[in-house]
Amino acid sequence: MAFTHILQQTPEWKKALLSDVKNITRKPVISYLQVEKVYQSKEIPLQQFEDELKAGLDYAGISIFCYEHLIESAEKIEILKKYFR
């Protein structure tokens, strides 16, 4: 699981990592999308959330971490709606 916020990485790092996994395994890869901070004090900016969502569209699926946080964030729900309506 490549949670960029927990690991203090960038969406570009995550995309490169998932691309490598996909190329090496030749299997479908699912991207994780972290909604809120975990183990860090800094919030996840809306732009980072959207950038990671867009990058995840290149893979077999996107898993939301964690749904309970998502339902409390109207702004992030609106971002998801732009891509999944």
N, C-alpha and C positions, 0 to 999 in steps of 0.2 A: 504494500500500500504506500503510495507516494503522496503523502499529505504535505504540500509545499509549506503551508503555514507552520505546522508543527516542526518541520525540519528546517525552517527559515530559508527556504529556497524560492525560486521564481517559477512562474508558469512555463517559461522557456526550458528550464531544467527538467521539469516534469514531462513536457512533451518529448524532449530528447530521450529521457529514460524509458518512457512508454514505447517510443518508436524502436528503440534498441530491443526491448523485450519482445515486441511484435515480430521484428526481423529475425531474432534468434530462435524463437519458439515456433514461428509460423502458425500461431494459434490466435484466436480472437483475444483482444485485450480490453478490459473495462477500466475506465478512468474513475477515480474517486473525486468528488467535489465537496470540499469542506465548507460548511456554511458559517460557523462561528469559531472563535478562538478556543483552543484547548491546549493547555500546558504553556500558553504564552499570554502576556498581558496586553499585547497590541491587537486591536480589532482587525478583521479581514476587510479591506476596503472593497466597496462595491465594484470598482473597476477590476480588481484582481479576481473577484468572484466571477465576473463576466468573462474575463480573459481565459480563465481555467475552464469555464463552461464551453466556450467556443473551441478551445483546443481539444476538449473531450469529445466533440462531435465527430472527430476523425476515427474514433474507435468503436468497438462493438456495443458499447453502452456506457452509461454514467451512473454511478452509485452515489446517492446523496448521503453525506455524513454531517450531520445527523438530522433526520426528519423532524424531530422535536424542535430543533433550533430553526429549521426552515419555516415551520408554520407560525413562528413568532416574528418573522421578518418579511413584512409586506414588500419592501424594496427588492429583496432577492427573489421573491415569488414573481414579481413583475418582470424581472430579468429572465427568469425561466420561461415565462409565457411568451416572450418575444421569439424564442427558439422552438417551443414545443406546442404551438397552437395549431 
